[in-house]
Structure formats: C-alpha cells, structure tokens
Amino acid sequence: MPQESRKTLLNHWHRSHGANMGIFSGYDMPLWYGMGVKEEHLAVLTRAGLFDTSHMAGLIVSGPDSLVFLNWMFTKDLTRCLGLKTKPLVPGRCAYGAFLDENGHVVDDSIIFQLTDDRYMVYVNAGMGDTIARHLNAHRRDRDVQIKDLTGKIGKIDLQGPLAAKVLKKVIKEPEKVLADMIYFKFKGNFDMDDDSGEPVYFKGGTPVLISRTGYTGEFGFEIFMTPEKMVGIWETILDAGKSFGVIPCGLAARDSLRAGAVLPLSHQDIGAWPYINNPWRFSLPFDDEQKHFTKKFLGDSALLNLKDPEYTYPFVGFDLRKISGGGKALVFIEGKEMPVGTVLTCVTDMGIGRHEGRIYSVAGPELPENFKPGGLSCGFIKVNKKLTTGQILELKDRRQIKVEVVEDIRPNRTAHKPMKQML
C-alpha cells in the first residue's frame, strides 16, 4: 500500500486556488497554477513570484564544537568564506555547500546560517532532515555538539523577483532599517527556536520572522522563515501586498526551470552518488587561489583529489525550446560521433531567454534587440566521461534528438547579486 503523501500547511490554499498538484519528495505540492508555468517563470524574471517551500527541512547544530564540526562535515570553508575568502562566517551570514560521504559523493546540498557564535541552522532539501541528522551524528564522535531536527517545525516561503523588496517593504516593520544593508547571503531576524539571537524582524501584526537574501531562482529575492502556524497568514499578506506589483503564486515547475536557467543544481539529480568535483559548483569547494589544493580538511576530500576516472558536469543551452528527458534517461553525443559520452541530468525550458545573432538574451536584460521576444530555450546539465569545451556542439538523444551548446552560463543578467539600493 503506497505511503500517504505529506502536506504543507498551505495545501488547502493551493487546492482551493486551482493549483495543479503533484508529489515531490513525498509532499503533495503545487506544480503550477491557472496562469501556467510560462507566466510564473516570467513573473519571477520581471516582477515577483511567491513559492511555498515549507517542504524543505532544517536542523539546528549548536555547542562549543559546532564550527569545527560543521567545517569538517561541509564542503565550504566556514573559516574563509567572506571577504574574498579571507574572513570567517559570522552571525547574520550564511553559506552554500554540500555534505559528502567518504567517497566524496553528495549526501545533500545545504545552506548553513550562523545564528550565534556556536549555533547554526542547517537547511537541506525536502525529506532530508532525518538523513542529514543521522549523517552528522554518525561522524560526531566526541565533539561537544547537539543536533536537533526541525522537520515540520518551520514554515518557509520564498519571495523571488526584482520587485520583491518593494513588496516586502509594505509588510514588515521598520523596512528601511531591515533592508538597507541586506546584501546577498545575509539574513536578519529569528523565530521561535528557543533562543532570541539576532536582530528581530517583524511582519506588521507582530509575527517574528527570519528573512534571508537567498533563493533558488537566480533572481533577487528573499527566503522567509516563520513558525508554521503563522505561515498561511504571512502567505496571504504577501500576496495581498503584491497585487499592485503583479506578484503571483508559483509552483515547483517554474522553480525548476528558473533554477536550471540560473545554473543551480537539483540535489540527487545534478549532484548525487558521484564525486562532487569537475562541475559548475566548484565555488562551494574550499579551493585555494591556484584551484589545485583545498584550504582545509573535510569528509570526502581525499576522494575528490585522487580520482582515477573523472567525470565532468557541464551546463548546456539548446537552440529552441524543445526539451529531452533528464534524470539520466537521455544520452549525450559529440556532434558527428556514434558513441555516447554521457547522460542528461536535467533538461528544462527557460521561457525567459532566446537567441539573437548567436547571443543569448534574457527578457529582463538591458539593451535588448529591437522587437526581441524570447521563445524559450532548452537548458540544463549533462554528465560526461571527458572534458568538453565551451561552445562545443552536442546532440542529446532519447526518442527525439536535439542540438545543444556547452556553455559556462545560461540565463544572462540575473538579479540575485544586485545591490539593495537598486531594488528598492
């Protein structure tokens, strides 16, 4: 008998507002709403969209040895991740990386939020809270750390898009003070997690929240954390405040196409049970300036530096909107060759981009060609058994065949890193 799917506290809202629902990581989640995936995708590029992300999981790691312990377990060097990799993580800042096993394979990727000097929130993917808790406990040894799984105890909503700050400004108290210095990967506030650390942030009405300038779309925006019982109210407050800005609810399909166009991996699909190296996310590994050695020791490091048969992951962009199967079902061929060199990990359509005279443009980019209207381009990631070069043409095949180009980046002019003063 199949296991019953889990539901977020917004499940009734999604269903009562016409969402097309589907199962993702054991949760009954909205895939898209009535306007469709294309409109949701474009809303995040040009206005803002709101996502229910409360299916994700969180843990608290605390104690005197928490920094040393997490730095051993995590790929990012938490002692050298700010200020051009010369300064340590500090309270109010967060960092992206991955938890690996002894073989250098990905258990899950994560963002680690430093709440205080010895207290961290570790945010991982849906259904992975217990897995990561067990992984951490298995390697804790005699270190003085405590690990608490917060699965189901945190509400989370993502407001993503260039108008996100204008919307947030309408619903939080003291918005100028809160938002003024919110740089990328900085957070403020807290919610009921048995401590009162951090500079408090409140929604109008008094609900405490943690607001982080992060997200999974590549665009400017925020992730908003709160206690679960406040989630529906905050969701509806944001949508009401965002009506005049064209904010709409968005589902997982747009989230997937946006993240792929932003060259962001889906855990257990683009990163997984193979060595976490030779991919577009080397920035989350602790390489030194020469990109040959690591600045610290961490679980799985030796396996990464001593590969015998390396594989390589590359982003690609197609020449029209036609897609092909992902998840390793489609094969990769070098143009004109008969033997496959790898498989397709992800293939989606970014509906906000198009080609003009050999160049890729985004609908949200500056100085667009006259009468430019993006028709959408397929894009994603491949894993192959040999090095490829940027600009190399490949053929991806399952029941159909499409031509694609190896690229370093996909959707240009993304807004995630833009200064706050430009977005207010």
Backbone torsions as a table, in degrees:
resi	resn	phi	psi	omega
1	MET	NA	126.2	-176.6
2	PRO	-64.5	145.1	179.9
3	GLN	-72.1	137.9	180.0
4	GLU	-67.4	137.5	-178.5
5	SER	-70.9	153.4	177.3
6	ARG	-87.4	158.5	-177.4
7	LYS	-128.6	141.4	171.5
8	THR	-82.3	168.1	-179.4
9	LEU	-69.2	-11.7	177.6
10	LEU	-95.4	6.0	-175.0
11	ASN	-57.8	-46.3	-179.6
12	HIS	-62.9	-40.8	179.0
13	TRP	-60.2	-46.7	-179.5
14	HIS	-57.5	-49.0	-176.3
15	ARG	-67.6	-37.2	-179.1
16	SER	-75.3	-12.0	177.3
17	HIS	-110.7	23.7	168.5
18	GLY	79.2	21.3	-179.9
19	ALA	-69.8	141.6	169.6
20	ASN	-83.6	114.9	-171.2
21	MET	-98.8	154.6	176.2
22	GLY	-157.2	165.9	-178.7
23	ILE	-91.0	127.2	176.5
24	PHE	-135.1	119.6	-179.9
25	SER	51.6	36.9	176.8
26	GLY	85.1	1.0	-179.8
27	TYR	-109.3	142.4	174.1
28	ASP	-82.6	105.7	-169.3
29	MET	-125.8	154.3	176.2
30	PRO	-74.0	128.6	175.2
31	LEU	-88.6	-42.7	173.8
32	TRP	-163.1	165.7	178.2
33	TYR	-109.1	-170.7	-171.4
34	GLY	-60.6	-31.3	-179.3
35	MET	-71.8	-19.6	177.0
36	GLY	93.8	164.4	-174.7
37	VAL	-63.0	-42.0	-177.4
38	LYS	-59.0	-48.1	-178.4
39	GLU	-65.5	-36.9	177.9
40	GLU	-65.7	-43.0	177.8
41	HIS	-59.9	-48.7	-177.8
42	LEU	-68.7	-30.5	177.6
43	ALA	-60.8	-41.0	-179.2
44	VAL	-69.5	-30.0	178.7
45	LEU	-77.2	-30.7	-171.8
46	THR	-115.3	-22.0	-178.2
47	ARG	-134.1	-100.3	174.3
48	ALA	-168.9	152.0	176.7
49	GLY	-132.6	155.2	-177.2
50	LEU	-117.9	129.3	-175.8
51	PHE	-119.7	137.5	169.0
52	ASP	-84.1	111.4	-179.6
53	THR	-120.8	24.5	-177.7
54	SER	-76.7	-0.9	173.6
55	HIS	-75.6	-15.2	179.4
56	MET	-71.1	167.7	-171.8
57	ALA	-121.3	150.6	179.2
58	GLY	-133.8	153.7	174.4
59	LEU	-135.2	154.6	170.0
60	ILE	-110.7	126.1	173.9
61	VAL	-114.1	121.3	-175.5
62	SER	-140.3	168.0	178.8
63	GLY	120.9	164.9	-175.9
64	PRO	-57.8	-29.9	-176.8
65	ASP	-101.4	14.8	-172.8
66	SER	-64.5	-40.1	-179.7
67	LEU	-66.3	-48.7	179.9
68	VAL	-61.0	-41.1	-178.6
69	PHE	-66.0	-50.9	-179.4
70	LEU	-63.8	-34.9	179.9
71	ASN	-67.5	-27.6	174.5
72	TRP	-76.0	-35.4	-175.3
73	MET	-86.5	-19.9	-169.9
74	PHE	-109.3	147.3	-178.4
75	THR	-72.3	-38.5	-178.5
76	LYS	-69.2	137.5	176.2
77	ASP	-80.3	102.7	-176.1
78	LEU	-70.9	-9.4	176.6
79	THR	-94.4	-4.8	-177.6
80	ARG	-147.0	54.6	-174.9
81	CYS	-122.0	-0.3	177.4
82	LEU	-120.6	161.1	176.4
83	GLY	57.9	56.9	-177.8
84	LEU	56.7	43.0	174.8
85	LYS	63.7	32.7	177.8
86	THR	-117.2	-11.3	-175.6
87	LYS	-120.5	149.0	-179.8
88	PRO	-77.8	160.4	171.5
89	LEU	-59.5	143.7	-178.4
90	VAL	-131.9	161.4	176.4
91	PRO	-54.3	134.0	-177.7
92	GLY	95.6	-1.1	177.4
93	ARG	-123.4	158.7	-179.1
94	CYS	-137.7	165.9	-174.6
95	ALA	-145.1	144.2	179.2
96	TYR	-99.2	140.6	176.1
97	GLY	-171.6	-158.7	-177.4
98	ALA	-141.3	153.7	170.3
99	PHE	-99.1	125.2	-177.4
100	LEU	-112.2	163.4	169.8
101	ASP	-97.8	-173.4	-175.9
102	GLU	-63.5	-22.8	179.9
103	ASN	-87.8	1.0	-177.7
104	GLY	80.1	14.1	178.8
105	HIS	-89.5	151.7	-175.6
106	VAL	-79.4	124.3	168.4
107	VAL	-82.3	-45.2	172.4
108	ASP	-172.3	154.7	171.3
109	ASP	-93.3	166.8	-168.9
110	SER	-162.8	157.8	163.6
111	ILE	-111.8	129.7	177.5
112	ILE	-104.9	125.3	179.3
113	PHE	-105.0	124.1	175.8
114	GLN	-87.8	111.5	-178.7
115	LEU	-83.7	-47.4	176.1
116	THR	-139.5	-173.8	-179.0
117	ASP	-61.0	-29.0	-176.9
118	ASP	-132.6	30.1	-179.3
119	ARG	-142.6	125.0	-174.3
120	TYR	-131.1	143.1	169.7
121	MET	-102.3	125.3	179.8
122	VAL	-107.5	114.4	-178.1
123	TYR	-106.6	125.2	-174.3
124	VAL	-126.5	-176.2	-174.0
125	ASN	-80.0	166.5	-177.7
126	ALA	-55.3	133.3	177.5
127	GLY	77.1	3.9	-174.7
128	MET	-104.4	0.4	-178.6
129	GLY	-59.8	-50.0	-179.4
130	ASP	-66.7	-38.4	179.6
131	THR	-62.4	-47.2	-179.5
132	ILE	-69.4	-36.7	176.4
133	ALA	-59.9	-44.1	179.1
134	ARG	-67.6	-37.8	178.3
135	HIS	-62.8	-44.3	178.9
136	LEU	-66.6	-44.7	-179.9
137	ASN	-63.1	-33.8	-179.6
138	ALA	-66.1	-22.6	-177.4
139	HIS	-115.3	11.2	-175.6
140	ARG	-71.5	-37.0	-178.4
141	ARG	55.7	-129.4	-175.8
142	ASP	-99.9	17.0	-179.6
143	ARG	-71.4	143.5	-177.9
144	ASP	-85.3	80.7	178.4
145	VAL	-136.9	153.0	174.6
146	GLN	-121.2	139.1	-176.8
147	ILE	-123.9	122.4	-177.0
148	LYS	-124.6	121.2	178.6
149	ASP	-82.1	122.4	-178.5
150	LEU	-104.0	17.3	179.8
151	THR	-53.4	127.7	-180.0
152	GLY	81.2	-1.4	-177.3
153	LYS	-109.9	4.1	180.0
154	ILE	-129.0	133.7	168.8
155	GLY	-94.7	144.3	-177.4
156	LYS	-146.2	132.4	179.1
157	ILE	-133.1	138.6	178.1
158	ASP	-111.5	124.4	174.2
159	LEU	-107.9	111.3	-170.0
160	GLN	-127.7	135.4	177.1
161	GLY	137.9	161.8	-173.1
162	PRO	-63.0	-19.1	178.8
163	LEU	-98.3	9.2	-175.0
164	ALA	-59.7	-40.6	-178.8
165	ALA	-67.6	-36.0	178.6
166	LYS	-64.4	-37.5	177.6
167	VAL	-69.5	-47.8	-177.8
168	LEU	-61.2	-33.8	-179.4
169	LYS	-59.6	-26.9	-178.0
170	LYS	-82.3	-16.5	-170.2
171	VAL	-118.8	-6.7	179.2
172	ILE	-110.8	155.0	176.5
173	LYS	-77.0	146.7	179.1
174	GLU	48.0	54.8	-174.3
175	PRO	-60.8	-36.8	-179.4
176	GLU	-63.0	-42.1	179.6
177	LYS	-66.8	-41.6	-176.9
178	VAL	-70.5	-44.2	-169.4
179	LEU	-90.2	-20.3	-169.7
180	ALA	-50.8	-47.3	-175.0
181	ASP	-110.2	26.9	-178.8
182	MET	-81.8	89.7	176.9
183	ILE	-84.2	171.1	-178.4
184	TYR	-59.6	133.5	-179.6
185	PHE	65.6	33.0	169.3
186	LYS	-115.8	149.6	177.7
187	PHE	-137.5	160.5	177.4
188	LYS	-140.5	155.4	175.1
189	GLY	92.4	-172.6	179.3
190	ASN	-166.5	174.4	172.3
191	PHE	-144.4	-176.9	-168.8
192	ASP	-67.1	92.0	176.3
193	MET	-128.8	37.6	177.5
194	ASP	64.3	23.2	173.6
195	ASP	-153.5	163.8	-179.2
196	ASP	-118.9	32.4	-178.0
197	SER	-73.3	158.7	175.1
198	GLY	86.8	155.9	175.8
199	GLU	-71.4	121.9	-173.1
200	PRO	-66.5	144.1	174.3
201	VAL	-129.7	133.3	-177.2
202	TYR	-127.8	139.4	165.1
203	PHE	-73.1	154.0	174.7
204	LYS	-60.8	127.5	-171.0
205	GLY	112.7	-14.5	171.7
206	GLY	99.7	5.0	-179.9
207	THR	-75.8	122.2	176.8
208	PRO	-75.6	141.2	-179.4
209	VAL	-140.8	160.9	167.4
210	LEU	-109.8	123.8	-179.7
211	ILE	-113.3	124.2	-177.6
212	SER	-120.5	134.2	177.9
213	ARG	-85.8	70.8	-179.9
214	THR	-140.4	178.7	178.3
215	GLY	167.8	179.5	-172.6
216	TYR	-124.4	30.2	-177.9
217	THR	-121.0	-15.5	-174.1
218	GLY	84.7	-3.9	-178.2
219	GLU	-107.8	162.7	177.1
220	PHE	-55.4	141.4	178.4
221	GLY	166.1	-170.7	-173.6
222	PHE	-139.5	149.9	164.9
223	GLU	-107.8	132.1	-173.5
224	ILE	-120.3	122.6	-177.6
225	PHE	-110.1	140.5	178.7
226	MET	-154.8	170.6	173.1
227	THR	-68.6	146.1	-171.9
228	PRO	-55.6	-37.3	-175.2
229	GLU	-67.3	-14.9	179.7
230	LYS	-95.9	-1.7	-168.4
231	MET	-68.2	-47.3	-177.8
232	VAL	-61.1	-42.9	179.7
233	GLY	-62.4	-43.2	179.8
234	ILE	-67.5	-41.6	177.2
235	TRP	-55.2	-49.7	-177.5
236	GLU	-69.8	-34.1	177.2
237	THR	-62.6	-44.5	-179.4
238	ILE	-65.8	-44.3	179.7
239	LEU	-63.0	-39.7	178.8
240	ASP	-65.0	-44.5	179.4
241	ALA	-67.7	-26.8	-176.3
242	GLY	-89.7	-2.2	-177.2
243	LYS	-56.7	-45.1	-177.2
244	SER	-69.6	-15.7	178.2
245	PHE	-99.5	0.3	179.8
246	GLY	78.6	24.4	178.8
247	VAL	-72.8	136.0	178.6
248	ILE	-133.0	155.1	173.6
249	PRO	-71.2	145.5	-176.7
250	CYS	-129.4	150.0	-179.2
251	GLY	-105.7	-174.3	-174.8
252	LEU	-68.9	-25.6	-179.6
253	ALA	-65.5	-45.3	177.0
254	ALA	-67.1	-35.9	177.1
255	ARG	-60.2	-38.6	-179.3
256	ASP	-70.4	-44.2	-179.2
257	SER	-69.7	-35.5	178.1
258	LEU	-66.7	-45.3	-176.2
259	ARG	-67.7	-37.2	179.0
260	ALA	-66.7	-42.7	177.1
261	GLY	-63.5	-22.9	177.6
262	ALA	-92.4	6.5	-179.8
263	VAL	59.9	48.5	176.2
264	LEU	-114.6	134.1	-173.6
265	PRO	-82.3	151.3	169.2
266	LEU	-97.6	118.9	-178.0
267	SER	-61.6	141.4	-178.5
268	HIS	71.7	11.0	172.5
269	GLN	-132.4	-54.5	178.2
270	ASP	-93.1	-23.0	171.2
271	ILE	-131.8	143.8	-175.9
272	GLY	179.7	-131.3	-171.7
273	ALA	-82.3	53.3	172.3
274	TRP	-153.8	163.8	-172.9
275	PRO	-59.2	133.7	-177.5
276	TYR	-86.1	74.8	-179.4
277	ILE	-163.5	168.8	-177.3
278	ASN	56.8	47.2	179.9
279	ASN	-140.9	175.5	-178.2
280	PRO	-71.6	-2.1	-173.2
281	TRP	-111.1	32.8	178.4
282	ARG	-61.5	-22.6	179.1
283	PHE	-61.8	-19.6	179.5
284	SER	-90.5	2.1	173.1
285	LEU	-101.8	151.2	-173.5
286	PRO	-86.1	55.4	178.7
287	PHE	-69.4	146.6	172.7
288	ASP	-79.2	-176.4	-175.5
289	ASP	-62.1	-26.5	-178.9
290	GLU	-87.1	-4.3	178.3
291	GLN	60.3	29.9	180.0
292	LYS	-119.9	-28.0	-176.0
293	HIS	-128.4	160.3	177.8
294	PHE	-95.2	150.9	-179.7
295	THR	-86.1	-2.5	179.9
296	LYS	-155.1	168.6	171.2
297	LYS	-93.4	140.5	176.5
298	PHE	-153.3	162.0	-177.5
299	LEU	-60.6	122.1	179.4
300	GLY	94.6	-2.0	-174.6
301	ASP	-64.0	-41.5	-178.4
302	SER	-62.9	-38.6	179.0
303	ALA	-63.2	-36.9	-179.4
304	LEU	-69.5	-35.2	-176.0
305	LEU	-86.9	-4.9	-176.5
306	ASN	-129.4	45.0	-179.7
307	LEU	-74.1	137.9	177.6
308	LYS	-95.4	-38.0	-179.6
309	ASP	-128.4	77.2	-174.1
310	PRO	-67.5	147.4	170.3
311	GLU	-115.1	162.9	-174.4
312	TYR	-132.7	137.2	176.5
313	THR	-110.7	131.0	-178.7
314	TYR	-131.3	148.3	169.1
315	PRO	-79.5	153.8	175.4
316	PHE	-140.3	159.3	173.1
317	VAL	-134.0	137.5	177.9
318	GLY	-85.7	-169.8	-178.1
319	PHE	-114.0	0.3	172.0
320	ASP	-156.9	-170.3	-173.5
321	LEU	-87.2	-1.5	-177.1
322	ARG	-65.7	134.3	-179.3
323	LYS	-105.6	173.4	175.8
324	ILE	-141.9	168.1	-176.6
325	SER	-65.0	141.7	171.7
326	GLY	-104.1	-160.5	177.4
327	GLY	66.0	25.1	177.9
328	GLY	81.1	8.4	-176.5
329	LYS	-85.2	-25.9	-179.8
330	ALA	-103.7	151.6	-176.5
331	LEU	-102.3	154.5	179.9
332	VAL	-110.7	129.4	177.7
333	PHE	-124.9	138.4	168.5
334	ILE	-71.9	135.7	-174.4
335	GLU	-51.5	124.5	177.7
336	GLY	89.5	-4.1	-178.7
337	LYS	-102.9	152.9	-176.1
338	GLU	-95.4	-23.5	-177.2
339	MET	-95.9	131.7	178.3
340	PRO	-67.9	151.0	179.0
341	VAL	-114.1	-1.7	180.0
342	GLY	173.1	-163.6	-177.0
343	THR	-132.1	163.5	179.2
344	VAL	-92.5	122.9	179.0
345	LEU	-84.4	-53.0	179.0
346	THR	-132.6	140.2	169.7
347	CYS	-145.3	115.5	178.7
348	VAL	-132.2	179.3	173.0
349	THR	-115.6	120.0	171.3
350	ASP	-86.4	106.7	-175.2
351	MET	-77.4	-1.8	-178.4
352	GLY	-97.9	3.1	-176.7
353	ILE	-125.8	160.1	176.5
354	GLY	-159.8	168.2	179.8
355	ARG	-103.5	143.9	174.4
356	HIS	-146.0	115.7	-179.8
357	GLU	52.1	45.7	173.9
358	GLY	82.2	0.3	-178.1
359	ARG	-116.5	145.2	178.1
360	ILE	-93.8	130.7	178.2
361	TYR	-120.1	151.2	172.7
362	SER	-105.0	145.7	178.6
363	VAL	-59.1	-24.1	-178.7
364	ALA	-96.2	5.3	-176.6
365	GLY	-81.0	161.9	177.2
366	PRO	-81.7	158.7	172.8
367	GLU	50.6	56.3	179.3
368	LEU	-76.1	152.2	174.3
369	PRO	-57.9	150.9	-178.8
370	GLU	-59.1	132.7	179.0
371	ASN	63.8	24.7	-179.6
372	PHE	-70.3	125.3	173.5
373	LYS	-132.9	113.2	-175.5
374	PRO	-65.5	131.1	175.7
375	GLY	-92.3	-6.0	-177.2
376	GLY	91.0	144.4	177.9
377	LEU	-133.6	138.9	172.4
378	SER	-67.5	149.4	-179.3
379	CYS	-161.7	168.4	178.5
380	GLY	157.7	-145.8	-174.6
381	PHE	-136.6	145.2	174.0
382	ILE	-123.4	153.2	173.2
383	LYS	-120.3	122.6	-172.8
384	VAL	-130.6	166.3	-175.6
385	ASN	-98.5	12.9	177.3
386	LYS	-150.0	159.5	177.8
387	LYS	-69.6	139.9	175.4
388	LEU	-120.3	169.9	-178.6
389	THR	-117.6	149.7	177.0
390	THR	-60.2	133.5	-177.9
391	GLY	92.8	-8.5	-179.6
392	GLN	-67.7	139.1	-178.7
393	ILE	-94.9	132.7	-179.0
394	LEU	-125.6	163.7	172.7
395	GLU	-119.9	127.3	177.4
396	LEU	-106.6	131.9	-172.5
397	LYS	-134.7	131.8	159.5
398	ASP	-132.3	-111.8	173.2
399	ARG	-78.9	-17.0	174.7
400	ARG	-123.6	-177.9	-179.9
401	GLN	-140.2	132.3	175.3
402	ILE	-130.5	152.5	177.5
403	LYS	-98.6	135.0	-179.9
404	VAL	-137.4	169.4	-178.2
405	GLU	-123.4	133.6	173.7
406	VAL	-71.0	130.6	-177.0
407	VAL	-132.7	165.4	172.3
408	GLU	-90.2	-29.9	-178.8
409	ASP	-141.8	163.6	-176.6
410	ILE	-116.5	-80.4	-175.5
411	ARG	-87.3	116.6	-177.2
412	PRO	-77.5	166.9	173.0
413	ASN	59.4	36.9	175.6
414	ARG	-70.4	152.6	-169.1
415	THR	-104.6	-0.7	-172.1
416	ALA	-54.1	-36.7	-174.5
417	HIS	-91.9	-0.6	-173.5
418	LYS	-62.8	144.5	178.4
419	PRO	-62.0	143.5	-177.4
420	MET	-57.1	-38.8	-175.9
421	LYS	-62.5	-24.2	176.6
422	GLN	-79.0	-18.5	-173.1
423	MET	-102.3	-12.4	179.9
424	LEU	-88.6	NA	NA
